[in-house]
Amino acid sequence: MIFAFICDSYFQKKVSSVLVNGEVPNHKITTLTADEFLEAGKLPEGISGVIIERSTWQKNFSMFRYFGLLPQLEQQTLAFVANSPDTELKGRGTMKGKDFIISNNINAEEASTQLTRLLELPPPAFTHHKSRAIA
């Protein structure tokens, strides 16, 4: 299966190289930065799920919402890469404890197992409200 891994260059040093370099057995990972996602306005074709690094999500959540890209992310199976499963994620308060969290220091075999498990989960029935324009 093919996953989009959204992680800004600055934060890639905090994440396991198996995710950044796409070295996960049985899965293909396409890495893109938040800026590339915002510029393209869409996810790459054929994506089975999306993985987002926590700090990248925190930094870019408002931009994703402003440009209407959150529905694309929410329609996919979504996972976050973070140090701990208790992490606070912007815009995900009602999903606390339900989000799929992958460890920053995961190895190739664990990553393959986690991504296979992720594919078995349905996308959460969660939508973000559109931001209101201030007149």
C-alpha positions as CSV (number, residue, x, y, z in Angstrom):
1,M,0.0,0.0,0.0
2,I,1.0,3.6,-0.6
3,F,1.1,6.2,2.2
4,A,1.7,9.9,2.0
5,F,4.1,11.0,4.8
6,I,3.8,14.8,5.5
7,C,6.7,16.1,7.4
8,D,8.5,19.4,7.1
9,S,12.2,19.2,6.4
10,Y,13.1,20.8,9.7
11,F,11.3,18.1,11.6
12,Q,12.6,15.1,9.6
13,K,15.6,14.7,11.9
14,K,13.3,13.9,14.8
15,V,11.6,11.0,12.9
16,S,12.8,7.5,12.2
17,S,14.7,7.3,8.9
18,V,12.6,4.3,7.9
19,L,9.6,6.6,7.5
20,V,11.5,9.5,6.0
21,N,13.3,7.3,3.4
22,G,10.3,5.0,2.8
23,E,12.2,1.9,3.9
24,V,9.1,0.1,5.2
25,P,8.6,-3.5,4.0
26,N,5.4,-4.2,2.1
27,H,4.5,-0.5,1.9
28,K,5.5,2.5,-0.2
29,I,5.9,5.9,1.5
30,T,5.8,9.1,-0.4
31,T,7.3,11.9,1.6
32,L,6.2,15.5,1.1
33,T,6.4,18.7,3.1
34,A,3.4,20.7,4.2
35,D,4.4,23.4,1.7
36,E,4.4,20.9,-1.1
37,F,0.9,19.6,0.0
38,L,-0.4,23.2,0.2
39,E,1.1,24.1,-3.2
40,A,-0.3,21.0,-4.9
41,G,-3.7,21.4,-3.2
42,K,-4.1,17.6,-3.2
43,L,-2.6,14.4,-2.1
44,P,-0.7,12.2,-4.6
45,E,-2.8,9.7,-6.5
46,G,-3.3,6.2,-5.2
47,I,-2.7,7.0,-1.5
48,S,-4.1,4.4,1.0
49,G,-3.4,6.5,4.1
50,V,-1.7,9.6,5.4
51,I,1.0,9.8,8.1
52,I,1.7,13.3,9.6
53,E,4.5,14.3,11.9
54,R,3.1,15.9,15.0
55,S,5.0,19.2,14.9
56,T,4.2,19.6,11.1
57,W,0.5,19.1,11.9
58,Q,0.6,21.6,14.8
59,K,2.4,24.2,12.7
60,N,0.3,23.8,9.6
61,F,-3.2,22.9,10.9
62,S,-4.6,26.4,10.4
63,M,-3.3,26.6,6.8
64,F,-4.7,23.2,6.0
65,R,-8.1,24.3,7.3
66,Y,-7.9,27.8,5.6
67,F,-7.2,26.2,2.2
68,G,-9.8,23.5,2.5
69,L,-7.3,20.6,2.7
70,L,-8.5,19.0,5.9
71,P,-11.3,17.1,4.2
72,Q,-8.7,15.4,2.0
73,L,-6.8,14.3,5.1
74,E,-9.9,13.2,7.0
75,Q,-11.2,11.1,4.1
76,Q,-8.0,9.0,4.4
77,T,-6.9,6.7,7.1
78,L,-4.8,9.1,9.2
79,A,-1.9,8.5,11.6
80,F,0.4,10.8,13.5
81,V,4.1,10.4,14.3
82,A,4.8,11.6,17.9
83,N,6.9,10.9,20.9
84,S,3.9,9.7,23.1
85,P,0.4,8.5,22.5
86,D,-0.9,11.2,24.9
87,T,0.0,14.0,22.6
88,E,-2.3,17.0,22.3
89,L,-3.1,17.7,18.6
90,K,-4.5,20.9,17.3
91,G,-8.0,20.5,16.1
92,R,-8.3,17.0,17.4
93,G,-9.6,17.5,20.9
94,T,-12.6,15.3,20.4
95,M,-10.4,12.5,19.0
96,K,-8.0,12.5,22.0
97,G,-7.1,8.9,22.8
98,K,-8.6,7.7,19.5
99,D,-6.0,9.0,17.1
100,F,-3.5,6.5,15.7
101,I,-0.1,7.4,17.0
102,I,3.2,6.0,15.6
103,S,6.4,6.3,17.6
104,N,9.1,8.6,16.4
105,N,11.7,5.9,16.9
106,I,10.0,3.0,15.1
107,N,12.1,0.4,13.2
108,A,11.2,-1.0,9.8
109,E,9.5,-4.2,11.0
110,E,7.4,-2.3,13.6
111,A,6.5,0.3,11.0
112,S,5.3,-2.4,8.6
113,T,3.1,-3.9,11.3
114,Q,1.7,-0.5,12.4
115,L,0.9,0.5,8.8
116,T,-0.8,-2.8,8.1
117,R,-2.8,-2.4,11.3
118,L,-3.6,1.2,10.3
119,L,-5.1,0.0,6.9
120,E,-7.5,-2.2,8.8
121,L,-9.0,0.8,10.6
122,P,-11.8,2.8,8.9
123,P,-11.2,6.5,8.5
124,P,-12.6,8.3,11.6
125,A,-16.0,9.9,11.2
126,F,-14.6,13.3,12.0
127,T,-14.9,16.6,10.1
128,H,-13.6,20.0,10.8
129,H,-15.8,23.0,10.5
130,K,-15.0,25.5,7.9
131,S,-13.3,28.6,9.2
132,R,-15.4,31.8,9.1
133,A,-14.3,34.8,7.2
134,I,-14.3,38.0,9.3
135,A,-16.0,40.8,7.5
